[in-house]
Structures are given as structure tokens and as C-alpha cells.
Amino acid sequence: MASKVDARGLSCPQPVILTRGAIREGNFPIEVWVDTVTSRENVRRAAEKAGLAVDVQEMNGEFKLTIRRKG
Amino acid sequence: MSEKLTRFFASRWGIIVAGAAIGLLAPLLQKWGNPPNMGICVACFERDIAGALGLHRAAVVQYIRPEIIGFVLGATIAALLFREFKARAGSAPIVRFVLGMLAMIGALAFLGCPWRALLRFSAGDLNAVVGLVGLTLGIAIGVWFLKNGYNLGRAHRTHTAVGWIMPVIMLILLLLLVFQVKTGENGALFLSTEGPGSLHAFWLISLVVGLVIGFLAQRTRFCTMGSIRDVILMGDTHLISGVGALVVVAVITNLVLGQFRTPAFFGQPIAHSSHLWNLLGMTLAGLAFALAGGCPGRQLFLAGEGDGDAAVFVLGMITGAGISHNFTLASSPDKLVEGVRQVGGLTPYGMAAVVLGLIFCLIIGFTMRQKVEG
């Protein structure tokens, strides 16, 4: 039951709000798409703060963050 | 290397370095010639630029402030070096323009942006506390809207040239200043010969300081509004540690430079002690910043890295400054006339503008709660 958040083009703090919503729903792994480094770092920080593992891939100037439960 | 630096700037130490740099450089700019407790004020400096261009005729607040130019271009340089320059636009520009105007009207009721509120506080001006309470209140209302789905919609990638418009405007402003362009006795530029507009550090110093701060702030995403918003929204203290560093370093620098005054309300430099309007002015500004996603400094840095919507917000603020002074909506400072204390503040028009501005922002918050779609 994976979930996907498309936060491309959304400005701060929308990507983080949407990601936190997806984390609350708890359907891991969560795939988050963003298109600025600011959003990438903000989403990464929010997920790591929640004790989750984050994997980042860059594709054509956009970023896919995969958020998983640790372990 | 670039990725390592990016991670450093994104870390807590990164944001503390940026805040500390502002806390050090702003009081120094004041020492070097900028107006009292106004080493840096994004709102006031954009207002001065509006005046220099003749968008308002308040003769004491007209100057092309190189700090503003530096903020934008410093962010452009940082974004280019780290390959983050990305032209984007299209997220409700007219709303952002109006929010910029209203933010400026609110800031000029208080006489300062959030940065100046922090700097005023760091020099003993207690009215800044009232202003910061108002700012927090406005941001808290904004957070409530955010939690309830407020959203201005997506921006989209666009032609690279779109992202360059604001940096080029800034370059043109710089050329106008450096060559002291004057198109006639009653033509622009208008440069103050007295009052705050006449007080400024040598332009090259202001520009270099602006470039340094613009560079650091682009890398670290320094934002005063965001710092308070993140604490209220999710208990995240990342950005506010930068604001804390700013205040601590500014207090120390002001003490060392002899710029710290005995803490008081009345008679602070370029400030008034009309509490209600300090509070409500900054509530309006805080709400408008929260709805637009950034404090005025942050909007300049975003505009520098190619964000066309942030650029529209900046133009809204500059227009708002023109309207504010032309309609006498800006506050006047406290005065001591022949030993009698005269508390400054707003005209009835200014009061009406702040209240109407708040109502306008509330309408924006309530009516723009669309779902995010592709």
C-alpha cells in the first residue's frame, strides 16, 4: 500500500504539509515528488524528524524522495 | 563539494551562520551611515526605492538602496553557482501582488519589516516587542488557513528569461544610482537630502553587504515569517534558530558600537509608541507574508533564484509603498516638541487601511482553499 505525493510547483510549506499528511495516513513507502532543492531539504528534514528513512533520487531537475519506516 | 556545502547550509549551523551574519552586518551598516535602528529594513528600503523612482513624493524617504539590489543579485549568484536557478511562475500572481501591497501598508504602519522589528528590539526599542507579537498573531492566523487547505496553486517551470527579469531590474536600478541619473529638475531620480533617506552607507559597502547576505540567505532559506510559522505549524525550530542568532549577535554588536539605548517605548528612532497600531500593522503584515509564503527578505531571495511569483510580490510591496505614502497611510514617528511628548502613529486613513487590509487577507484565506491539482 504505497502512497504518492506530487508537490511539484507548490511553494513552501505545502510540500511539507502534504508529506506530513501522508505520513499520518501511514501507507509506506511514500513517494514524494518536488522540484526545488528547498522543498527537497524541507521534506527530508520533516521525514527524518519523524524517525523515518529517506532516499533521494534526482531526475531531470526534479526530485523523488522515498520515505520508509526504518528497519 | 557542492553537495557537502549544500548540506551544511541546510543544517542548523548553516541557518545560525546566516542569522549571525545579518545580526553583525546590519548594526555595522548603521555605524557606516544607514538610519538609526535601520541597518537593514526590507520594507523601508523598498519604500525608499519607490520614492527615488517618484512613485511617492515623501521627500525624506527617497533613495535607491543597494542592499535590496544585493539581496536579489546575491541570491542569483548563489543559485547559479549551486545550479538552483530555476525560472518558475504562475501561482496566482495577482493575489501575490495584492498581498505584497497589503504587507507593505501593514509594515509601514509599524515602521518596519520583521527584520527591522528584530533589529529595533536588539537596540532597546520595546515597541518592537508589540510589533513581534502582532507579527506572530498574523502568522498564527495564516497557519490556521494553511491547515484548512489554503493554497495559491502550483507554479510551473517557464522560460529561463522570465527568471532573469527581477535580477535585470535590480541591475538597472544599480546603474541609475551609480550614475546618479536625474532626468530634469522635477524628474527622477529623487534622492533625499534630509531625513532617513539621506542617511546611507557608501553604495559599494551597502551593495557588498547585500550580496553577502543574499548569498547566505539563498543557501540557507533564511526567513523570519517561516521561522515563526514552522514553530506554530509543526514545532520545527530550524529556521527560528537563525532568527535567535540574529538577535543575540545584533544585541552584542549594538552594545559594542554604543548603539544600544535604555529600553523604552517613547521616542525611539524612526518609531512610534501607538501600541494598537504597532500590533495591528504587524498582524496585517504577518498574515500577508504567511499567505504569500515568505517574509519580504525571503521574497527577494526567491525572486533572485528565478521565482517570478515572488518577484510579483516584491513589485506589489513597492507599489504598496507608493500608495501608502501618497494616501498618508504610513505612520509618523514620536516627536518631542518643546519638551512635550507627541506620540506618533497612523492617520485615520492609515487606520482604515490596516483594518480593510486585514479583512481583505481574511477573504483571501477563506476563499482560496482549492484542492491541489496537476
Interface residues (C-beta under 8 A of the other chain):
Chain A: D6 R8 G9 L10 S11 C12 P13 Q14 V16 I17 L18 R20 D35 T36 V37 T38 E41 R45 A46 K49 G61
Chain B: T6 A10 F82 E84 K86 R88 S91 L146 K147 N151 L152 R154 A155 H156 R157 R221 G226 R229 D230 L233 M234 D236 H238 G293 G294 D309 V372 G374
